[in-house]
């Protein structure tokens, strides 16, 4: 009996050890449960959107680790004049090849409707390997760093277009596309905000340490990608799409999105004659005008990042050091971006055209005020407004593409739109690097960028909003 009692009742040392183990384990398990509860709320857990939200948070954390390592090498470690040249070289070496590679991403991924999870996992694994490769070159800043950075950029965009294309498949009941996109994006922003100071802390141990952290994070993302629901890879429910290429010839696809090699001789003859599936111009006025407006926002973002980075380094805001001035602008932009994404998650309206037109007008008004009354407050206000309006505008553009573009070419549409936006960011950044470091002049150029975007898109957006979308194609 005594032996049975001692078997059931652990001794004091064992009880103490268990208590300590529970005390140490509880903060981690509590945090994980809290995160899981937030990401799986409102039906996101049942639909599978919660898993995608978590995967995108991992993606954001890994990307910011790489950004911290590159920024320390390319920008902060050298004088301003040399930094401008090195940043310009970085843009040229990475973005020029990206212009050629990016249009290939969409059509390639369109051919993998049953491999979307594998595509996202592959993008994660490739960045893990590239981060490890870059860790040896980041200390010297040699040219071998740039091809690896290009690879990271391409893989990041490949992940992004697949992620955007699968959101409609994981949409919970009574969720708008803008709301779903904003939930995913907000998770990425929060993860970025948490990982950025961790990356900065790792930087103190050596320039390669943030890249080691990125490698570990992306390896975790590789595993997490395969936990997404199987319906991400399924073609079940894909709707029949009739696309009208040039010359007015209709090309149809089967209900499942696969022709199984049974295409008619007419379809094969049309392909031999060079009649291809339509490009971005076939998607309708809402998407095209939304893309034009987002091009202005993205060009403004690139311009402000580089112009203010060099301006505030040489001419800090009144009463502030260069580091504090850069911090004010960066924090304001980050808070604005997070706020815009959060507002998107609360919106119930299904009129993204009106949202895009409204936020473009708001950004233009603040930019004009910043040019007229250049000051610390106005720089912070424009940075915050630019982050807020870019976030809401991009969420709305994604929703329009997901709503209006057939699923079988949706990935291509996302890839092409992302390419256009990336190039507009580069153009804006190039203007910011080349422009003389004059605050009033810079804010005037910012207002001009937005005015051009408003002139080319607002009228079309409002007209499309009045007409509505006659044939929404959300899968």
C-alpha positions as CSV (number, residue, x, y, z in Angstrom):
1,X,0.0,0.0,0.0
2,X,2.8,2.3,0.8
3,X,4.5,1.7,-2.5
4,X,1.2,2.3,-4.3
5,X,0.7,5.6,-2.5
6,X,4.3,6.7,-3.3
7,X,3.7,5.8,-6.9
8,X,0.6,8.0,-7.1
9,X,1.9,11.0,-5.2
10,X,5.1,12.6,-6.6
11,X,7.7,13.8,-4.2
12,X,8.3,17.4,-3.2
13,X,11.1,17.9,-5.7
14,X,9.1,16.6,-8.6
15,X,6.1,18.8,-7.6
16,X,8.4,21.8,-7.4
17,X,9.9,21.0,-10.8
18,X,6.5,20.6,-12.4
19,X,5.4,23.9,-10.9
20,X,8.5,25.7,-12.3
21,X,8.0,24.1,-15.7
22,X,4.3,25.2,-15.8
23,X,5.4,28.8,-14.8
24,X,8.0,29.0,-17.5
25,X,5.8,27.4,-20.1
26,X,2.7,29.4,-19.5
27,X,3.8,32.8,-21.0
28,X,4.7,31.0,-24.3
29,X,1.6,28.9,-24.5
30,X,-0.6,31.9,-23.5
31,X,1.0,34.0,-26.2
32,X,0.5,31.3,-28.8
33,X,-3.1,30.8,-27.8
34,X,-3.8,34.5,-27.9
35,X,-2.3,34.8,-31.3
36,X,-4.2,31.8,-32.6
37,X,-7.5,33.2,-31.1
38,X,-6.9,36.5,-32.9
39,X,-6.0,35.0,-36.3
40,X,-8.8,32.5,-36.2
41,X,-11.6,34.8,-35.2
42,X,-14.8,35.4,-37.1
43,X,-14.7,32.2,-39.0
44,X,-11.1,32.6,-40.2
45,X,-10.1,29.4,-38.5
46,X,-12.8,27.3,-40.1
47,X,-12.2,28.7,-43.6
48,X,-8.4,28.4,-43.4
49,X,-7.7,32.2,-43.6
50,X,-6.2,32.0,-40.1
51,X,-3.4,29.8,-41.4
52,X,-2.7,32.2,-44.2
53,X,-2.6,35.1,-41.8
54,X,0.0,33.3,-39.7
55,X,2.0,32.4,-42.8
56,X,2.0,36.0,-43.9
57,X,3.2,37.2,-40.4
58,X,6.2,34.8,-40.8
59,X,6.8,36.2,-44.3
60,X,6.9,39.8,-43.0
61,X,9.2,38.9,-40.1
62,X,11.7,37.2,-42.4
63,X,11.6,40.0,-45.0
64,X,12.3,42.7,-42.4
65,X,15.3,40.8,-41.0
66,X,16.8,40.9,-44.5
67,X,15.9,44.6,-44.9
68,X,17.7,45.5,-41.6
69,X,20.9,43.7,-42.8
70,X,20.8,45.4,-46.2
71,X,20.0,48.9,-44.8
72,X,23.0,48.7,-42.5
73,X,25.3,47.7,-45.3
74,X,24.0,49.9,-48.2
75,X,22.9,53.1,-46.4
76,X,24.0,53.6,-42.8
77,X,27.6,52.5,-43.0
78,X,28.8,55.2,-45.4
79,X,28.7,59.0,-45.9
80,X,25.6,60.5,-47.5
81,X,27.2,61.2,-51.0
82,X,28.5,57.6,-51.2
83,X,25.3,56.2,-49.8
84,X,23.3,57.9,-52.6
85,X,25.5,56.2,-55.2
86,X,25.3,52.8,-53.5
87,X,21.5,53.0,-53.2
88,X,21.2,54.0,-56.8
89,X,23.5,51.0,-57.7
90,X,21.3,48.7,-55.6
91,X,18.2,49.9,-57.4
92,X,19.8,49.5,-60.8
93,X,21.3,46.1,-60.2
94,X,18.3,44.5,-58.6
95,X,15.4,46.2,-60.3
96,X,16.5,46.2,-63.9
97,X,16.6,42.3,-64.0
98,X,13.5,42.2,-61.9
99,X,11.6,44.1,-64.7
100,X,12.5,41.2,-67.0
101,X,11.8,38.4,-64.6
102,X,8.6,39.6,-62.9
103,X,6.3,39.3,-65.9
104,X,7.3,35.6,-66.0
105,X,6.2,34.9,-62.5
106,X,2.4,35.2,-63.1
107,X,2.1,32.9,-66.2
108,X,4.4,30.4,-64.5
109,X,2.3,30.2,-61.4
110,X,-0.9,30.1,-63.4
111,X,0.3,26.7,-64.6
112,X,0.5,25.5,-61.0
113,X,-3.1,25.7,-59.8
114,X,-2.6,22.5,-57.9
115,X,0.7,23.5,-56.4
116,X,0.0,26.8,-54.7
117,X,1.1,25.6,-51.3
118,X,4.3,24.2,-52.8
119,X,4.9,27.5,-54.6
120,X,4.7,29.4,-51.3
121,X,6.8,26.9,-49.5
122,X,9.4,27.0,-52.3
123,X,9.5,30.8,-52.1
124,X,10.1,30.6,-48.3
125,X,12.8,27.9,-48.7
126,X,14.6,29.8,-51.5
127,X,14.8,32.9,-49.3
128,X,16.2,30.9,-46.4
129,X,19.0,29.6,-48.6
130,X,19.6,33.1,-50.1
131,X,19.7,34.7,-46.6
132,X,22.4,32.2,-45.6
133,X,24.3,33.0,-48.8
134,X,24.1,36.8,-48.2
135,X,25.4,36.5,-44.7
136,X,28.9,36.1,-46.0
137,X,28.7,39.0,-48.4
138,X,26.8,41.5,-46.3
139,X,29.9,42.5,-44.2
140,X,31.9,43.6,-47.3
141,X,29.0,45.0,-49.4
142,X,30.5,43.5,-52.5
143,X,28.7,43.2,-55.8
144,X,27.9,39.5,-55.1
145,X,25.3,40.8,-52.6
146,X,23.1,42.2,-55.3
147,X,22.2,39.0,-57.3
148,X,21.2,37.4,-54.0
149,X,19.1,40.5,-53.1
150,X,17.5,40.2,-56.6
151,X,16.7,36.5,-55.8
152,X,15.1,37.5,-52.5
153,X,13.0,40.1,-54.2
154,X,11.8,37.7,-56.9
155,X,10.9,35.1,-54.4
156,X,9.1,37.6,-52.2
157,X,7.0,38.8,-55.1
158,X,6.2,35.2,-56.2
159,X,5.0,34.5,-52.7
160,X,3.0,37.7,-52.7
161,X,1.1,37.0,-55.9
162,X,0.2,33.5,-54.9
163,X,-0.9,34.7,-51.5
164,X,-3.2,37.3,-53.1
165,X,-4.6,34.8,-55.6
166,X,-5.6,32.3,-52.9
167,X,-7.4,34.7,-50.5
168,X,-10.8,34.3,-52.3
169,X,-10.6,30.6,-51.8
170,X,-10.2,31.1,-48.0
171,X,-12.8,33.8,-47.6
172,X,-15.0,33.3,-44.5
173,X,-18.7,33.9,-44.7
174,X,-19.8,37.6,-44.6
175,X,-16.2,38.7,-45.2
176,X,-15.5,41.3,-47.8
177,X,-12.3,40.9,-49.8
178,X,-11.0,44.3,-48.5
179,X,-11.5,43.0,-45.0
180,X,-9.8,39.7,-45.6
181,X,-6.8,41.3,-47.4
182,X,-6.4,43.8,-44.5
183,X,-6.4,41.0,-41.9
184,X,-3.6,39.3,-43.7
185,X,-1.7,42.5,-44.3
186,X,-2.1,43.7,-40.7
187,X,-0.6,40.4,-39.5
188,X,2.5,41.1,-41.7
189,X,2.8,44.6,-40.4
190,X,2.6,43.5,-36.7
191,X,5.2,40.8,-37.3
192,X,7.4,43.4,-39.0
193,X,7.1,45.7,-36.0
194,X,8.1,42.9,-33.7
195,X,10.9,41.5,-35.8
196,X,12.5,44.9,-36.7
197,X,14.0,45.7,-33.3
198,X,15.0,42.0,-32.9
199,X,16.9,42.3,-36.2
200,X,18.5,45.5,-35.0
201,X,19.5,43.8,-31.8
202,X,21.0,40.9,-33.8
203,X,22.9,43.4,-35.9
204,X,25.0,44.4,-32.8
205,X,26.5,40.9,-32.8
206,X,27.5,41.2,-36.4
207,X,26.2,42.1,-39.9
208,X,25.3,38.6,-40.7
209,X,23.2,37.8,-37.7
210,X,19.9,39.3,-38.9
211,X,20.3,37.1,-42.0
212,X,20.8,34.0,-39.8
213,X,17.5,35.0,-38.1
214,X,15.8,35.4,-41.5
215,X,17.0,31.9,-42.5
216,X,15.4,30.3,-39.4
217,X,12.2,32.2,-39.9
218,X,11.8,31.3,-43.5
219,X,12.5,27.6,-42.7
220,X,9.6,27.8,-40.3
221,X,7.5,29.4,-43.0
222,X,8.4,26.5,-45.4
223,X,6.8,24.0,-43.0
224,X,3.8,26.3,-42.2
225,X,2.9,26.7,-45.9
226,X,2.1,23.0,-46.1
227,X,-0.4,23.3,-43.2
228,X,-2.7,25.5,-45.4
229,X,-6.0,23.7,-46.3
230,X,-6.0,21.4,-49.3
231,X,-8.6,23.5,-51.1
232,X,-5.8,26.0,-51.7
233,X,-4.5,23.5,-54.3
234,X,-7.8,22.3,-55.5
235,X,-9.3,23.4,-58.8
236,X,-12.8,22.4,-57.6
237,X,-15.3,25.3,-58.1
238,X,-13.2,27.3,-60.6
239,X,-15.7,29.1,-62.8
240,X,-15.8,29.0,-66.5
241,X,-14.2,32.2,-67.9
242,X,-14.6,33.6,-71.4
243,X,-11.7,35.8,-72.2
244,X,-11.7,38.1,-75.2
245,X,-8.2,38.5,-76.8
246,X,-7.4,41.0,-79.6
247,X,-9.4,40.7,-82.8
248,X,-12.5,39.8,-80.8
249,X,-11.9,36.0,-80.8
250,X,-13.4,34.3,-77.7
251,X,-11.4,31.6,-76.0
252,X,-13.1,29.4,-73.5
253,X,-11.8,27.2,-70.8
254,X,-13.4,24.2,-69.2
255,X,-15.3,24.3,-65.8
256,X,-12.3,22.9,-63.9
257,X,-9.8,25.3,-65.5
258,X,-8.0,22.4,-67.2
259,X,-8.4,21.3,-70.8
260,X,-6.8,17.9,-70.3
261,X,-5.2,18.0,-73.7
262,X,-8.6,18.1,-75.4
263,X,-8.5,21.6,-76.9
264,X,-10.1,22.0,-80.3
265,X,-8.0,22.4,-83.4
266,X,-9.4,26.0,-83.6
267,X,-7.9,26.8,-80.2
268,X,-4.5,25.3,-81.2
269,X,-4.5,27.2,-84.5
270,X,-5.2,30.5,-82.7
271,X,-2.3,29.9,-80.4
272,X,0.0,29.2,-83.4
273,X,-1.2,32.4,-85.0
274,X,-0.1,34.3,-81.9
275,X,-3.5,35.0,-80.3
276,X,-2.7,34.9,-76.6
277,X,-4.7,35.3,-73.5
278,X,-5.3,39.0,-72.9
279,X,-3.1,41.1,-70.7
280,X,-3.9,43.5,-67.9
281,X,-5.9,45.8,-70.3
282,X,-8.7,43.2,-70.5
283,X,-9.6,43.3,-66.9
284,X,-11.9,46.3,-66.9
285,X,-11.9,50.0,-66.0
286,X,-12.0,49.5,-62.2
287,X,-8.8,47.5,-62.1
288,X,-7.0,49.7,-64.6
289,X,-7.9,52.9,-62.9
290,X,-7.2,51.4,-59.5
291,X,-3.8,50.4,-60.7
292,X,-3.1,53.9,-62.0
293,X,-4.0,55.4,-58.6
294,X,-1.9,52.8,-56.7
295,X,1.0,53.7,-59.1
296,X,0.9,57.2,-57.7
297,X,0.8,56.0,-54.1
298,X,3.7,53.6,-54.7
299,X,5.8,56.3,-56.5
300,X,5.2,58.6,-53.6
301,X,6.3,55.9,-51.1
302,X,9.6,55.4,-53.0
303,X,10.1,59.1,-53.3
304,X,9.6,59.8,-49.6
305,X,11.7,56.9,-48.4
306,X,14.8,58.0,-50.3
307,X,14.3,61.7,-50.4
308,X,13.6,62.0,-46.6
309,X,16.3,59.5,-45.8
310,X,19.0,61.7,-47.4
311,X,17.3,65.1,-46.6
312,X,16.9,64.4,-42.8
313,X,20.4,62.9,-42.6
314,X,21.9,66.2,-43.8
315,X,19.2,68.6,-42.6
316,X,17.5,67.2,-39.5
317,X,14.1,68.5,-38.4
318,X,14.3,71.6,-36.1
319,X,15.6,70.7,-32.7
320,X,16.2,67.1,-33.5
321,X,19.2,64.9,-34.4
322,X,19.4,63.1,-37.7
323,X,18.6,59.7,-36.1
324,X,15.5,61.1,-34.3
325,X,14.3,62.9,-37.5
326,X,14.5,59.7,-39.5
327,X,12.8,57.9,-36.6
328,X,9.9,60.4,-36.6
329,X,9.3,59.9,-40.3
330,X,9.7,56.2,-40.2
331,X,7.4,55.7,-37.2
332,X,4.8,58.0,-38.7
333,X,4.8,56.0,-41.9
334,X,4.6,52.7,-40.1
335,X,1.7,53.9,-37.8
336,X,-0.2,55.2,-40.8
337,X,0.3,52.0,-42.7
338,X,-0.9,49.9,-39.8
339,X,-3.9,52.3,-39.2
340,X,-4.9,52.0,-42.9
341,X,-4.7,48.3,-42.8
342,X,-6.7,48.2,-39.5
343,X,-9.4,50.5,-41.0
344,X,-9.6,48.2,-44.0
345,X,-10.3,45.2,-41.7
346,X,-13.3,47.1,-40.2
347,X,-14.8,48.3,-43.5
348,X,-17.9,46.6,-44.6
349,X,-18.4,48.5,-47.8
350,X,-18.0,46.7,-51.1
351,X,-17.1,49.7,-53.2
352,X,-13.3,49.7,-53.4
353,X,-13.3,52.2,-56.2
354,X,-14.7,54.9,-53.9
355,X,-12.1,54.1,-51.3
356,X,-9.2,54.4,-53.8
357,X,-10.5,57.7,-55.1
358,X,-11.0,59.1,-51.6
359,X,-7.6,58.2,-50.2
360,X,-5.9,59.6,-53.2
361,X,-7.6,62.9,-52.8
362,X,-6.7,62.9,-49.1
363,X,-3.0,62.2,-49.8
364,X,-2.9,65.0,-52.4
365,X,-4.4,67.5,-50.0
366,X,-1.9,66.7,-47.2
367,X,1.0,66.8,-49.7
368,X,0.0,70.3,-50.9
369,X,-0.2,71.5,-47.3
370,X,3.3,70.0,-46.6
371,X,4.7,72.0,-49.6
372,X,3.1,75.2,-48.4
373,X,3.9,74.8,-44.7
374,X,7.0,72.7,-44.6
375,X,7.8,71.7,-40.9
376,X,8.4,68.8,-38.6
377,X,4.7,68.4,-38.1
378,X,3.9,68.4,-41.8
379,X,6.7,65.9,-42.7
380,X,5.3,63.5,-40.0
381,X,1.7,64.2,-41.2
382,X,2.6,63.4,-44.9
383,X,4.5,60.3,-43.9
384,X,1.6,59.0,-41.9
385,X,-0.9,59.9,-44.5
386,X,1.1,58.3,-47.3
387,X,1.3,55.1,-45.2
388,X,-2.4,55.2,-44.4
389,X,-3.6,55.9,-48.0
390,X,-1.2,53.4,-49.7
391,X,-2.4,50.6,-47.4
392,X,-6.1,51.2,-48.0
393,X,-5.6,51.8,-51.7
394,X,-3.6,48.6,-52.2
395,X,-6.1,46.5,-50.2
396,X,-8.9,47.9,-52.5
397,X,-6.9,47.2,-55.7
398,X,-6.4,43.6,-54.5
399,X,-10.1,43.3,-53.9
400,X,-10.9,44.6,-57.4
401,X,-8.6,42.1,-59.0
402,X,-10.0,39.2,-56.9
403,X,-13.5,40.3,-57.7
404,X,-13.2,41.0,-61.5
405,X,-10.4,38.8,-62.8
406,X,-11.1,35.1,-63.6
407,X,-9.2,32.8,-61.3
408,X,-7.3,31.1,-64.1
409,X,-5.5,34.3,-65.0
410,X,-5.8,36.0,-61.6
411,X,-2.2,35.1,-60.6
412,X,-0.9,36.7,-63.8
413,X,-2.9,39.8,-63.1
414,X,-1.4,40.1,-59.6
415,X,2.1,39.5,-61.0
416,X,1.7,42.2,-63.6
417,X,0.2,44.7,-61.2
418,X,2.9,44.1,-58.7
419,X,5.5,44.6,-61.4
420,X,4.0,47.9,-62.4
421,X,3.8,49.0,-58.7
422,X,7.4,47.9,-58.0
423,X,8.6,49.8,-61.0
424,X,6.7,53.0,-60.0
425,X,8.3,52.7,-56.5
426,X,11.7,52.5,-58.2
427,X,10.9,55.6,-60.4
428,X,9.8,57.5,-57.3
429,X,12.9,56.4,-55.4
430,X,15.1,57.5,-58.3
431,X,13.6,60.9,-58.3
432,X,14.1,61.1,-54.6
433,X,17.8,60.2,-54.9
434,X,18.5,62.7,-57.8
435,X,16.5,65.6,-56.4
436,X,18.3,68.5,-54.6
437,X,18.0,68.3,-50.9
438,X,15.4,71.1,-50.5
439,X,12.3,70.3,-48.3
440,X,9.8,72.6,-50.0
441,X,10.9,71.4,-53.5
442,X,10.6,67.8,-52.3
443,X,7.1,68.2,-50.9
444,X,6.0,70.0,-54.1
445,X,7.3,67.1,-56.2
446,X,5.3,64.7,-53.9
447,X,2.2,66.7,-54.5
448,X,2.9,66.6,-58.3
449,X,3.1,62.8,-58.3
450,X,-0.2,62.5,-56.6
451,X,-1.9,65.1,-58.8
452,X,-0.8,63.2,-61.9
453,X,-2.3,60.0,-60.4
454,X,-5.5,61.8,-59.5
455,X,-5.9,63.3,-63.0
456,X,-5.5,59.9,-64.7
457,X,-7.7,57.8,-62.4
458,X,-10.3,59.5,-60.2
459,X,-12.9,60.2,-62.9
460,X,-12.7,56.6,-64.1
461,X,-12.9,55.2,-60.6
462,X,-16.0,57.2,-59.7
463,X,-17.6,56.2,-63.0
464,X,-16.9,52.6,-62.5
465,X,-18.3,52.8,-58.9
466,X,-21.6,54.2,-60.3
467,X,-21.9,51.4,-62.9
468,X,-20.9,48.7,-60.5
469,X,-19.3,45.3,-61.3
470,X,-21.8,43.5,-63.6
471,X,-20.0,40.1,-63.5
472,X,-18.0,39.6,-60.3
473,X,-15.9,36.5,-60.6
474,X,-14.9,35.6,-57.0
475,X,-14.2,31.9,-56.9
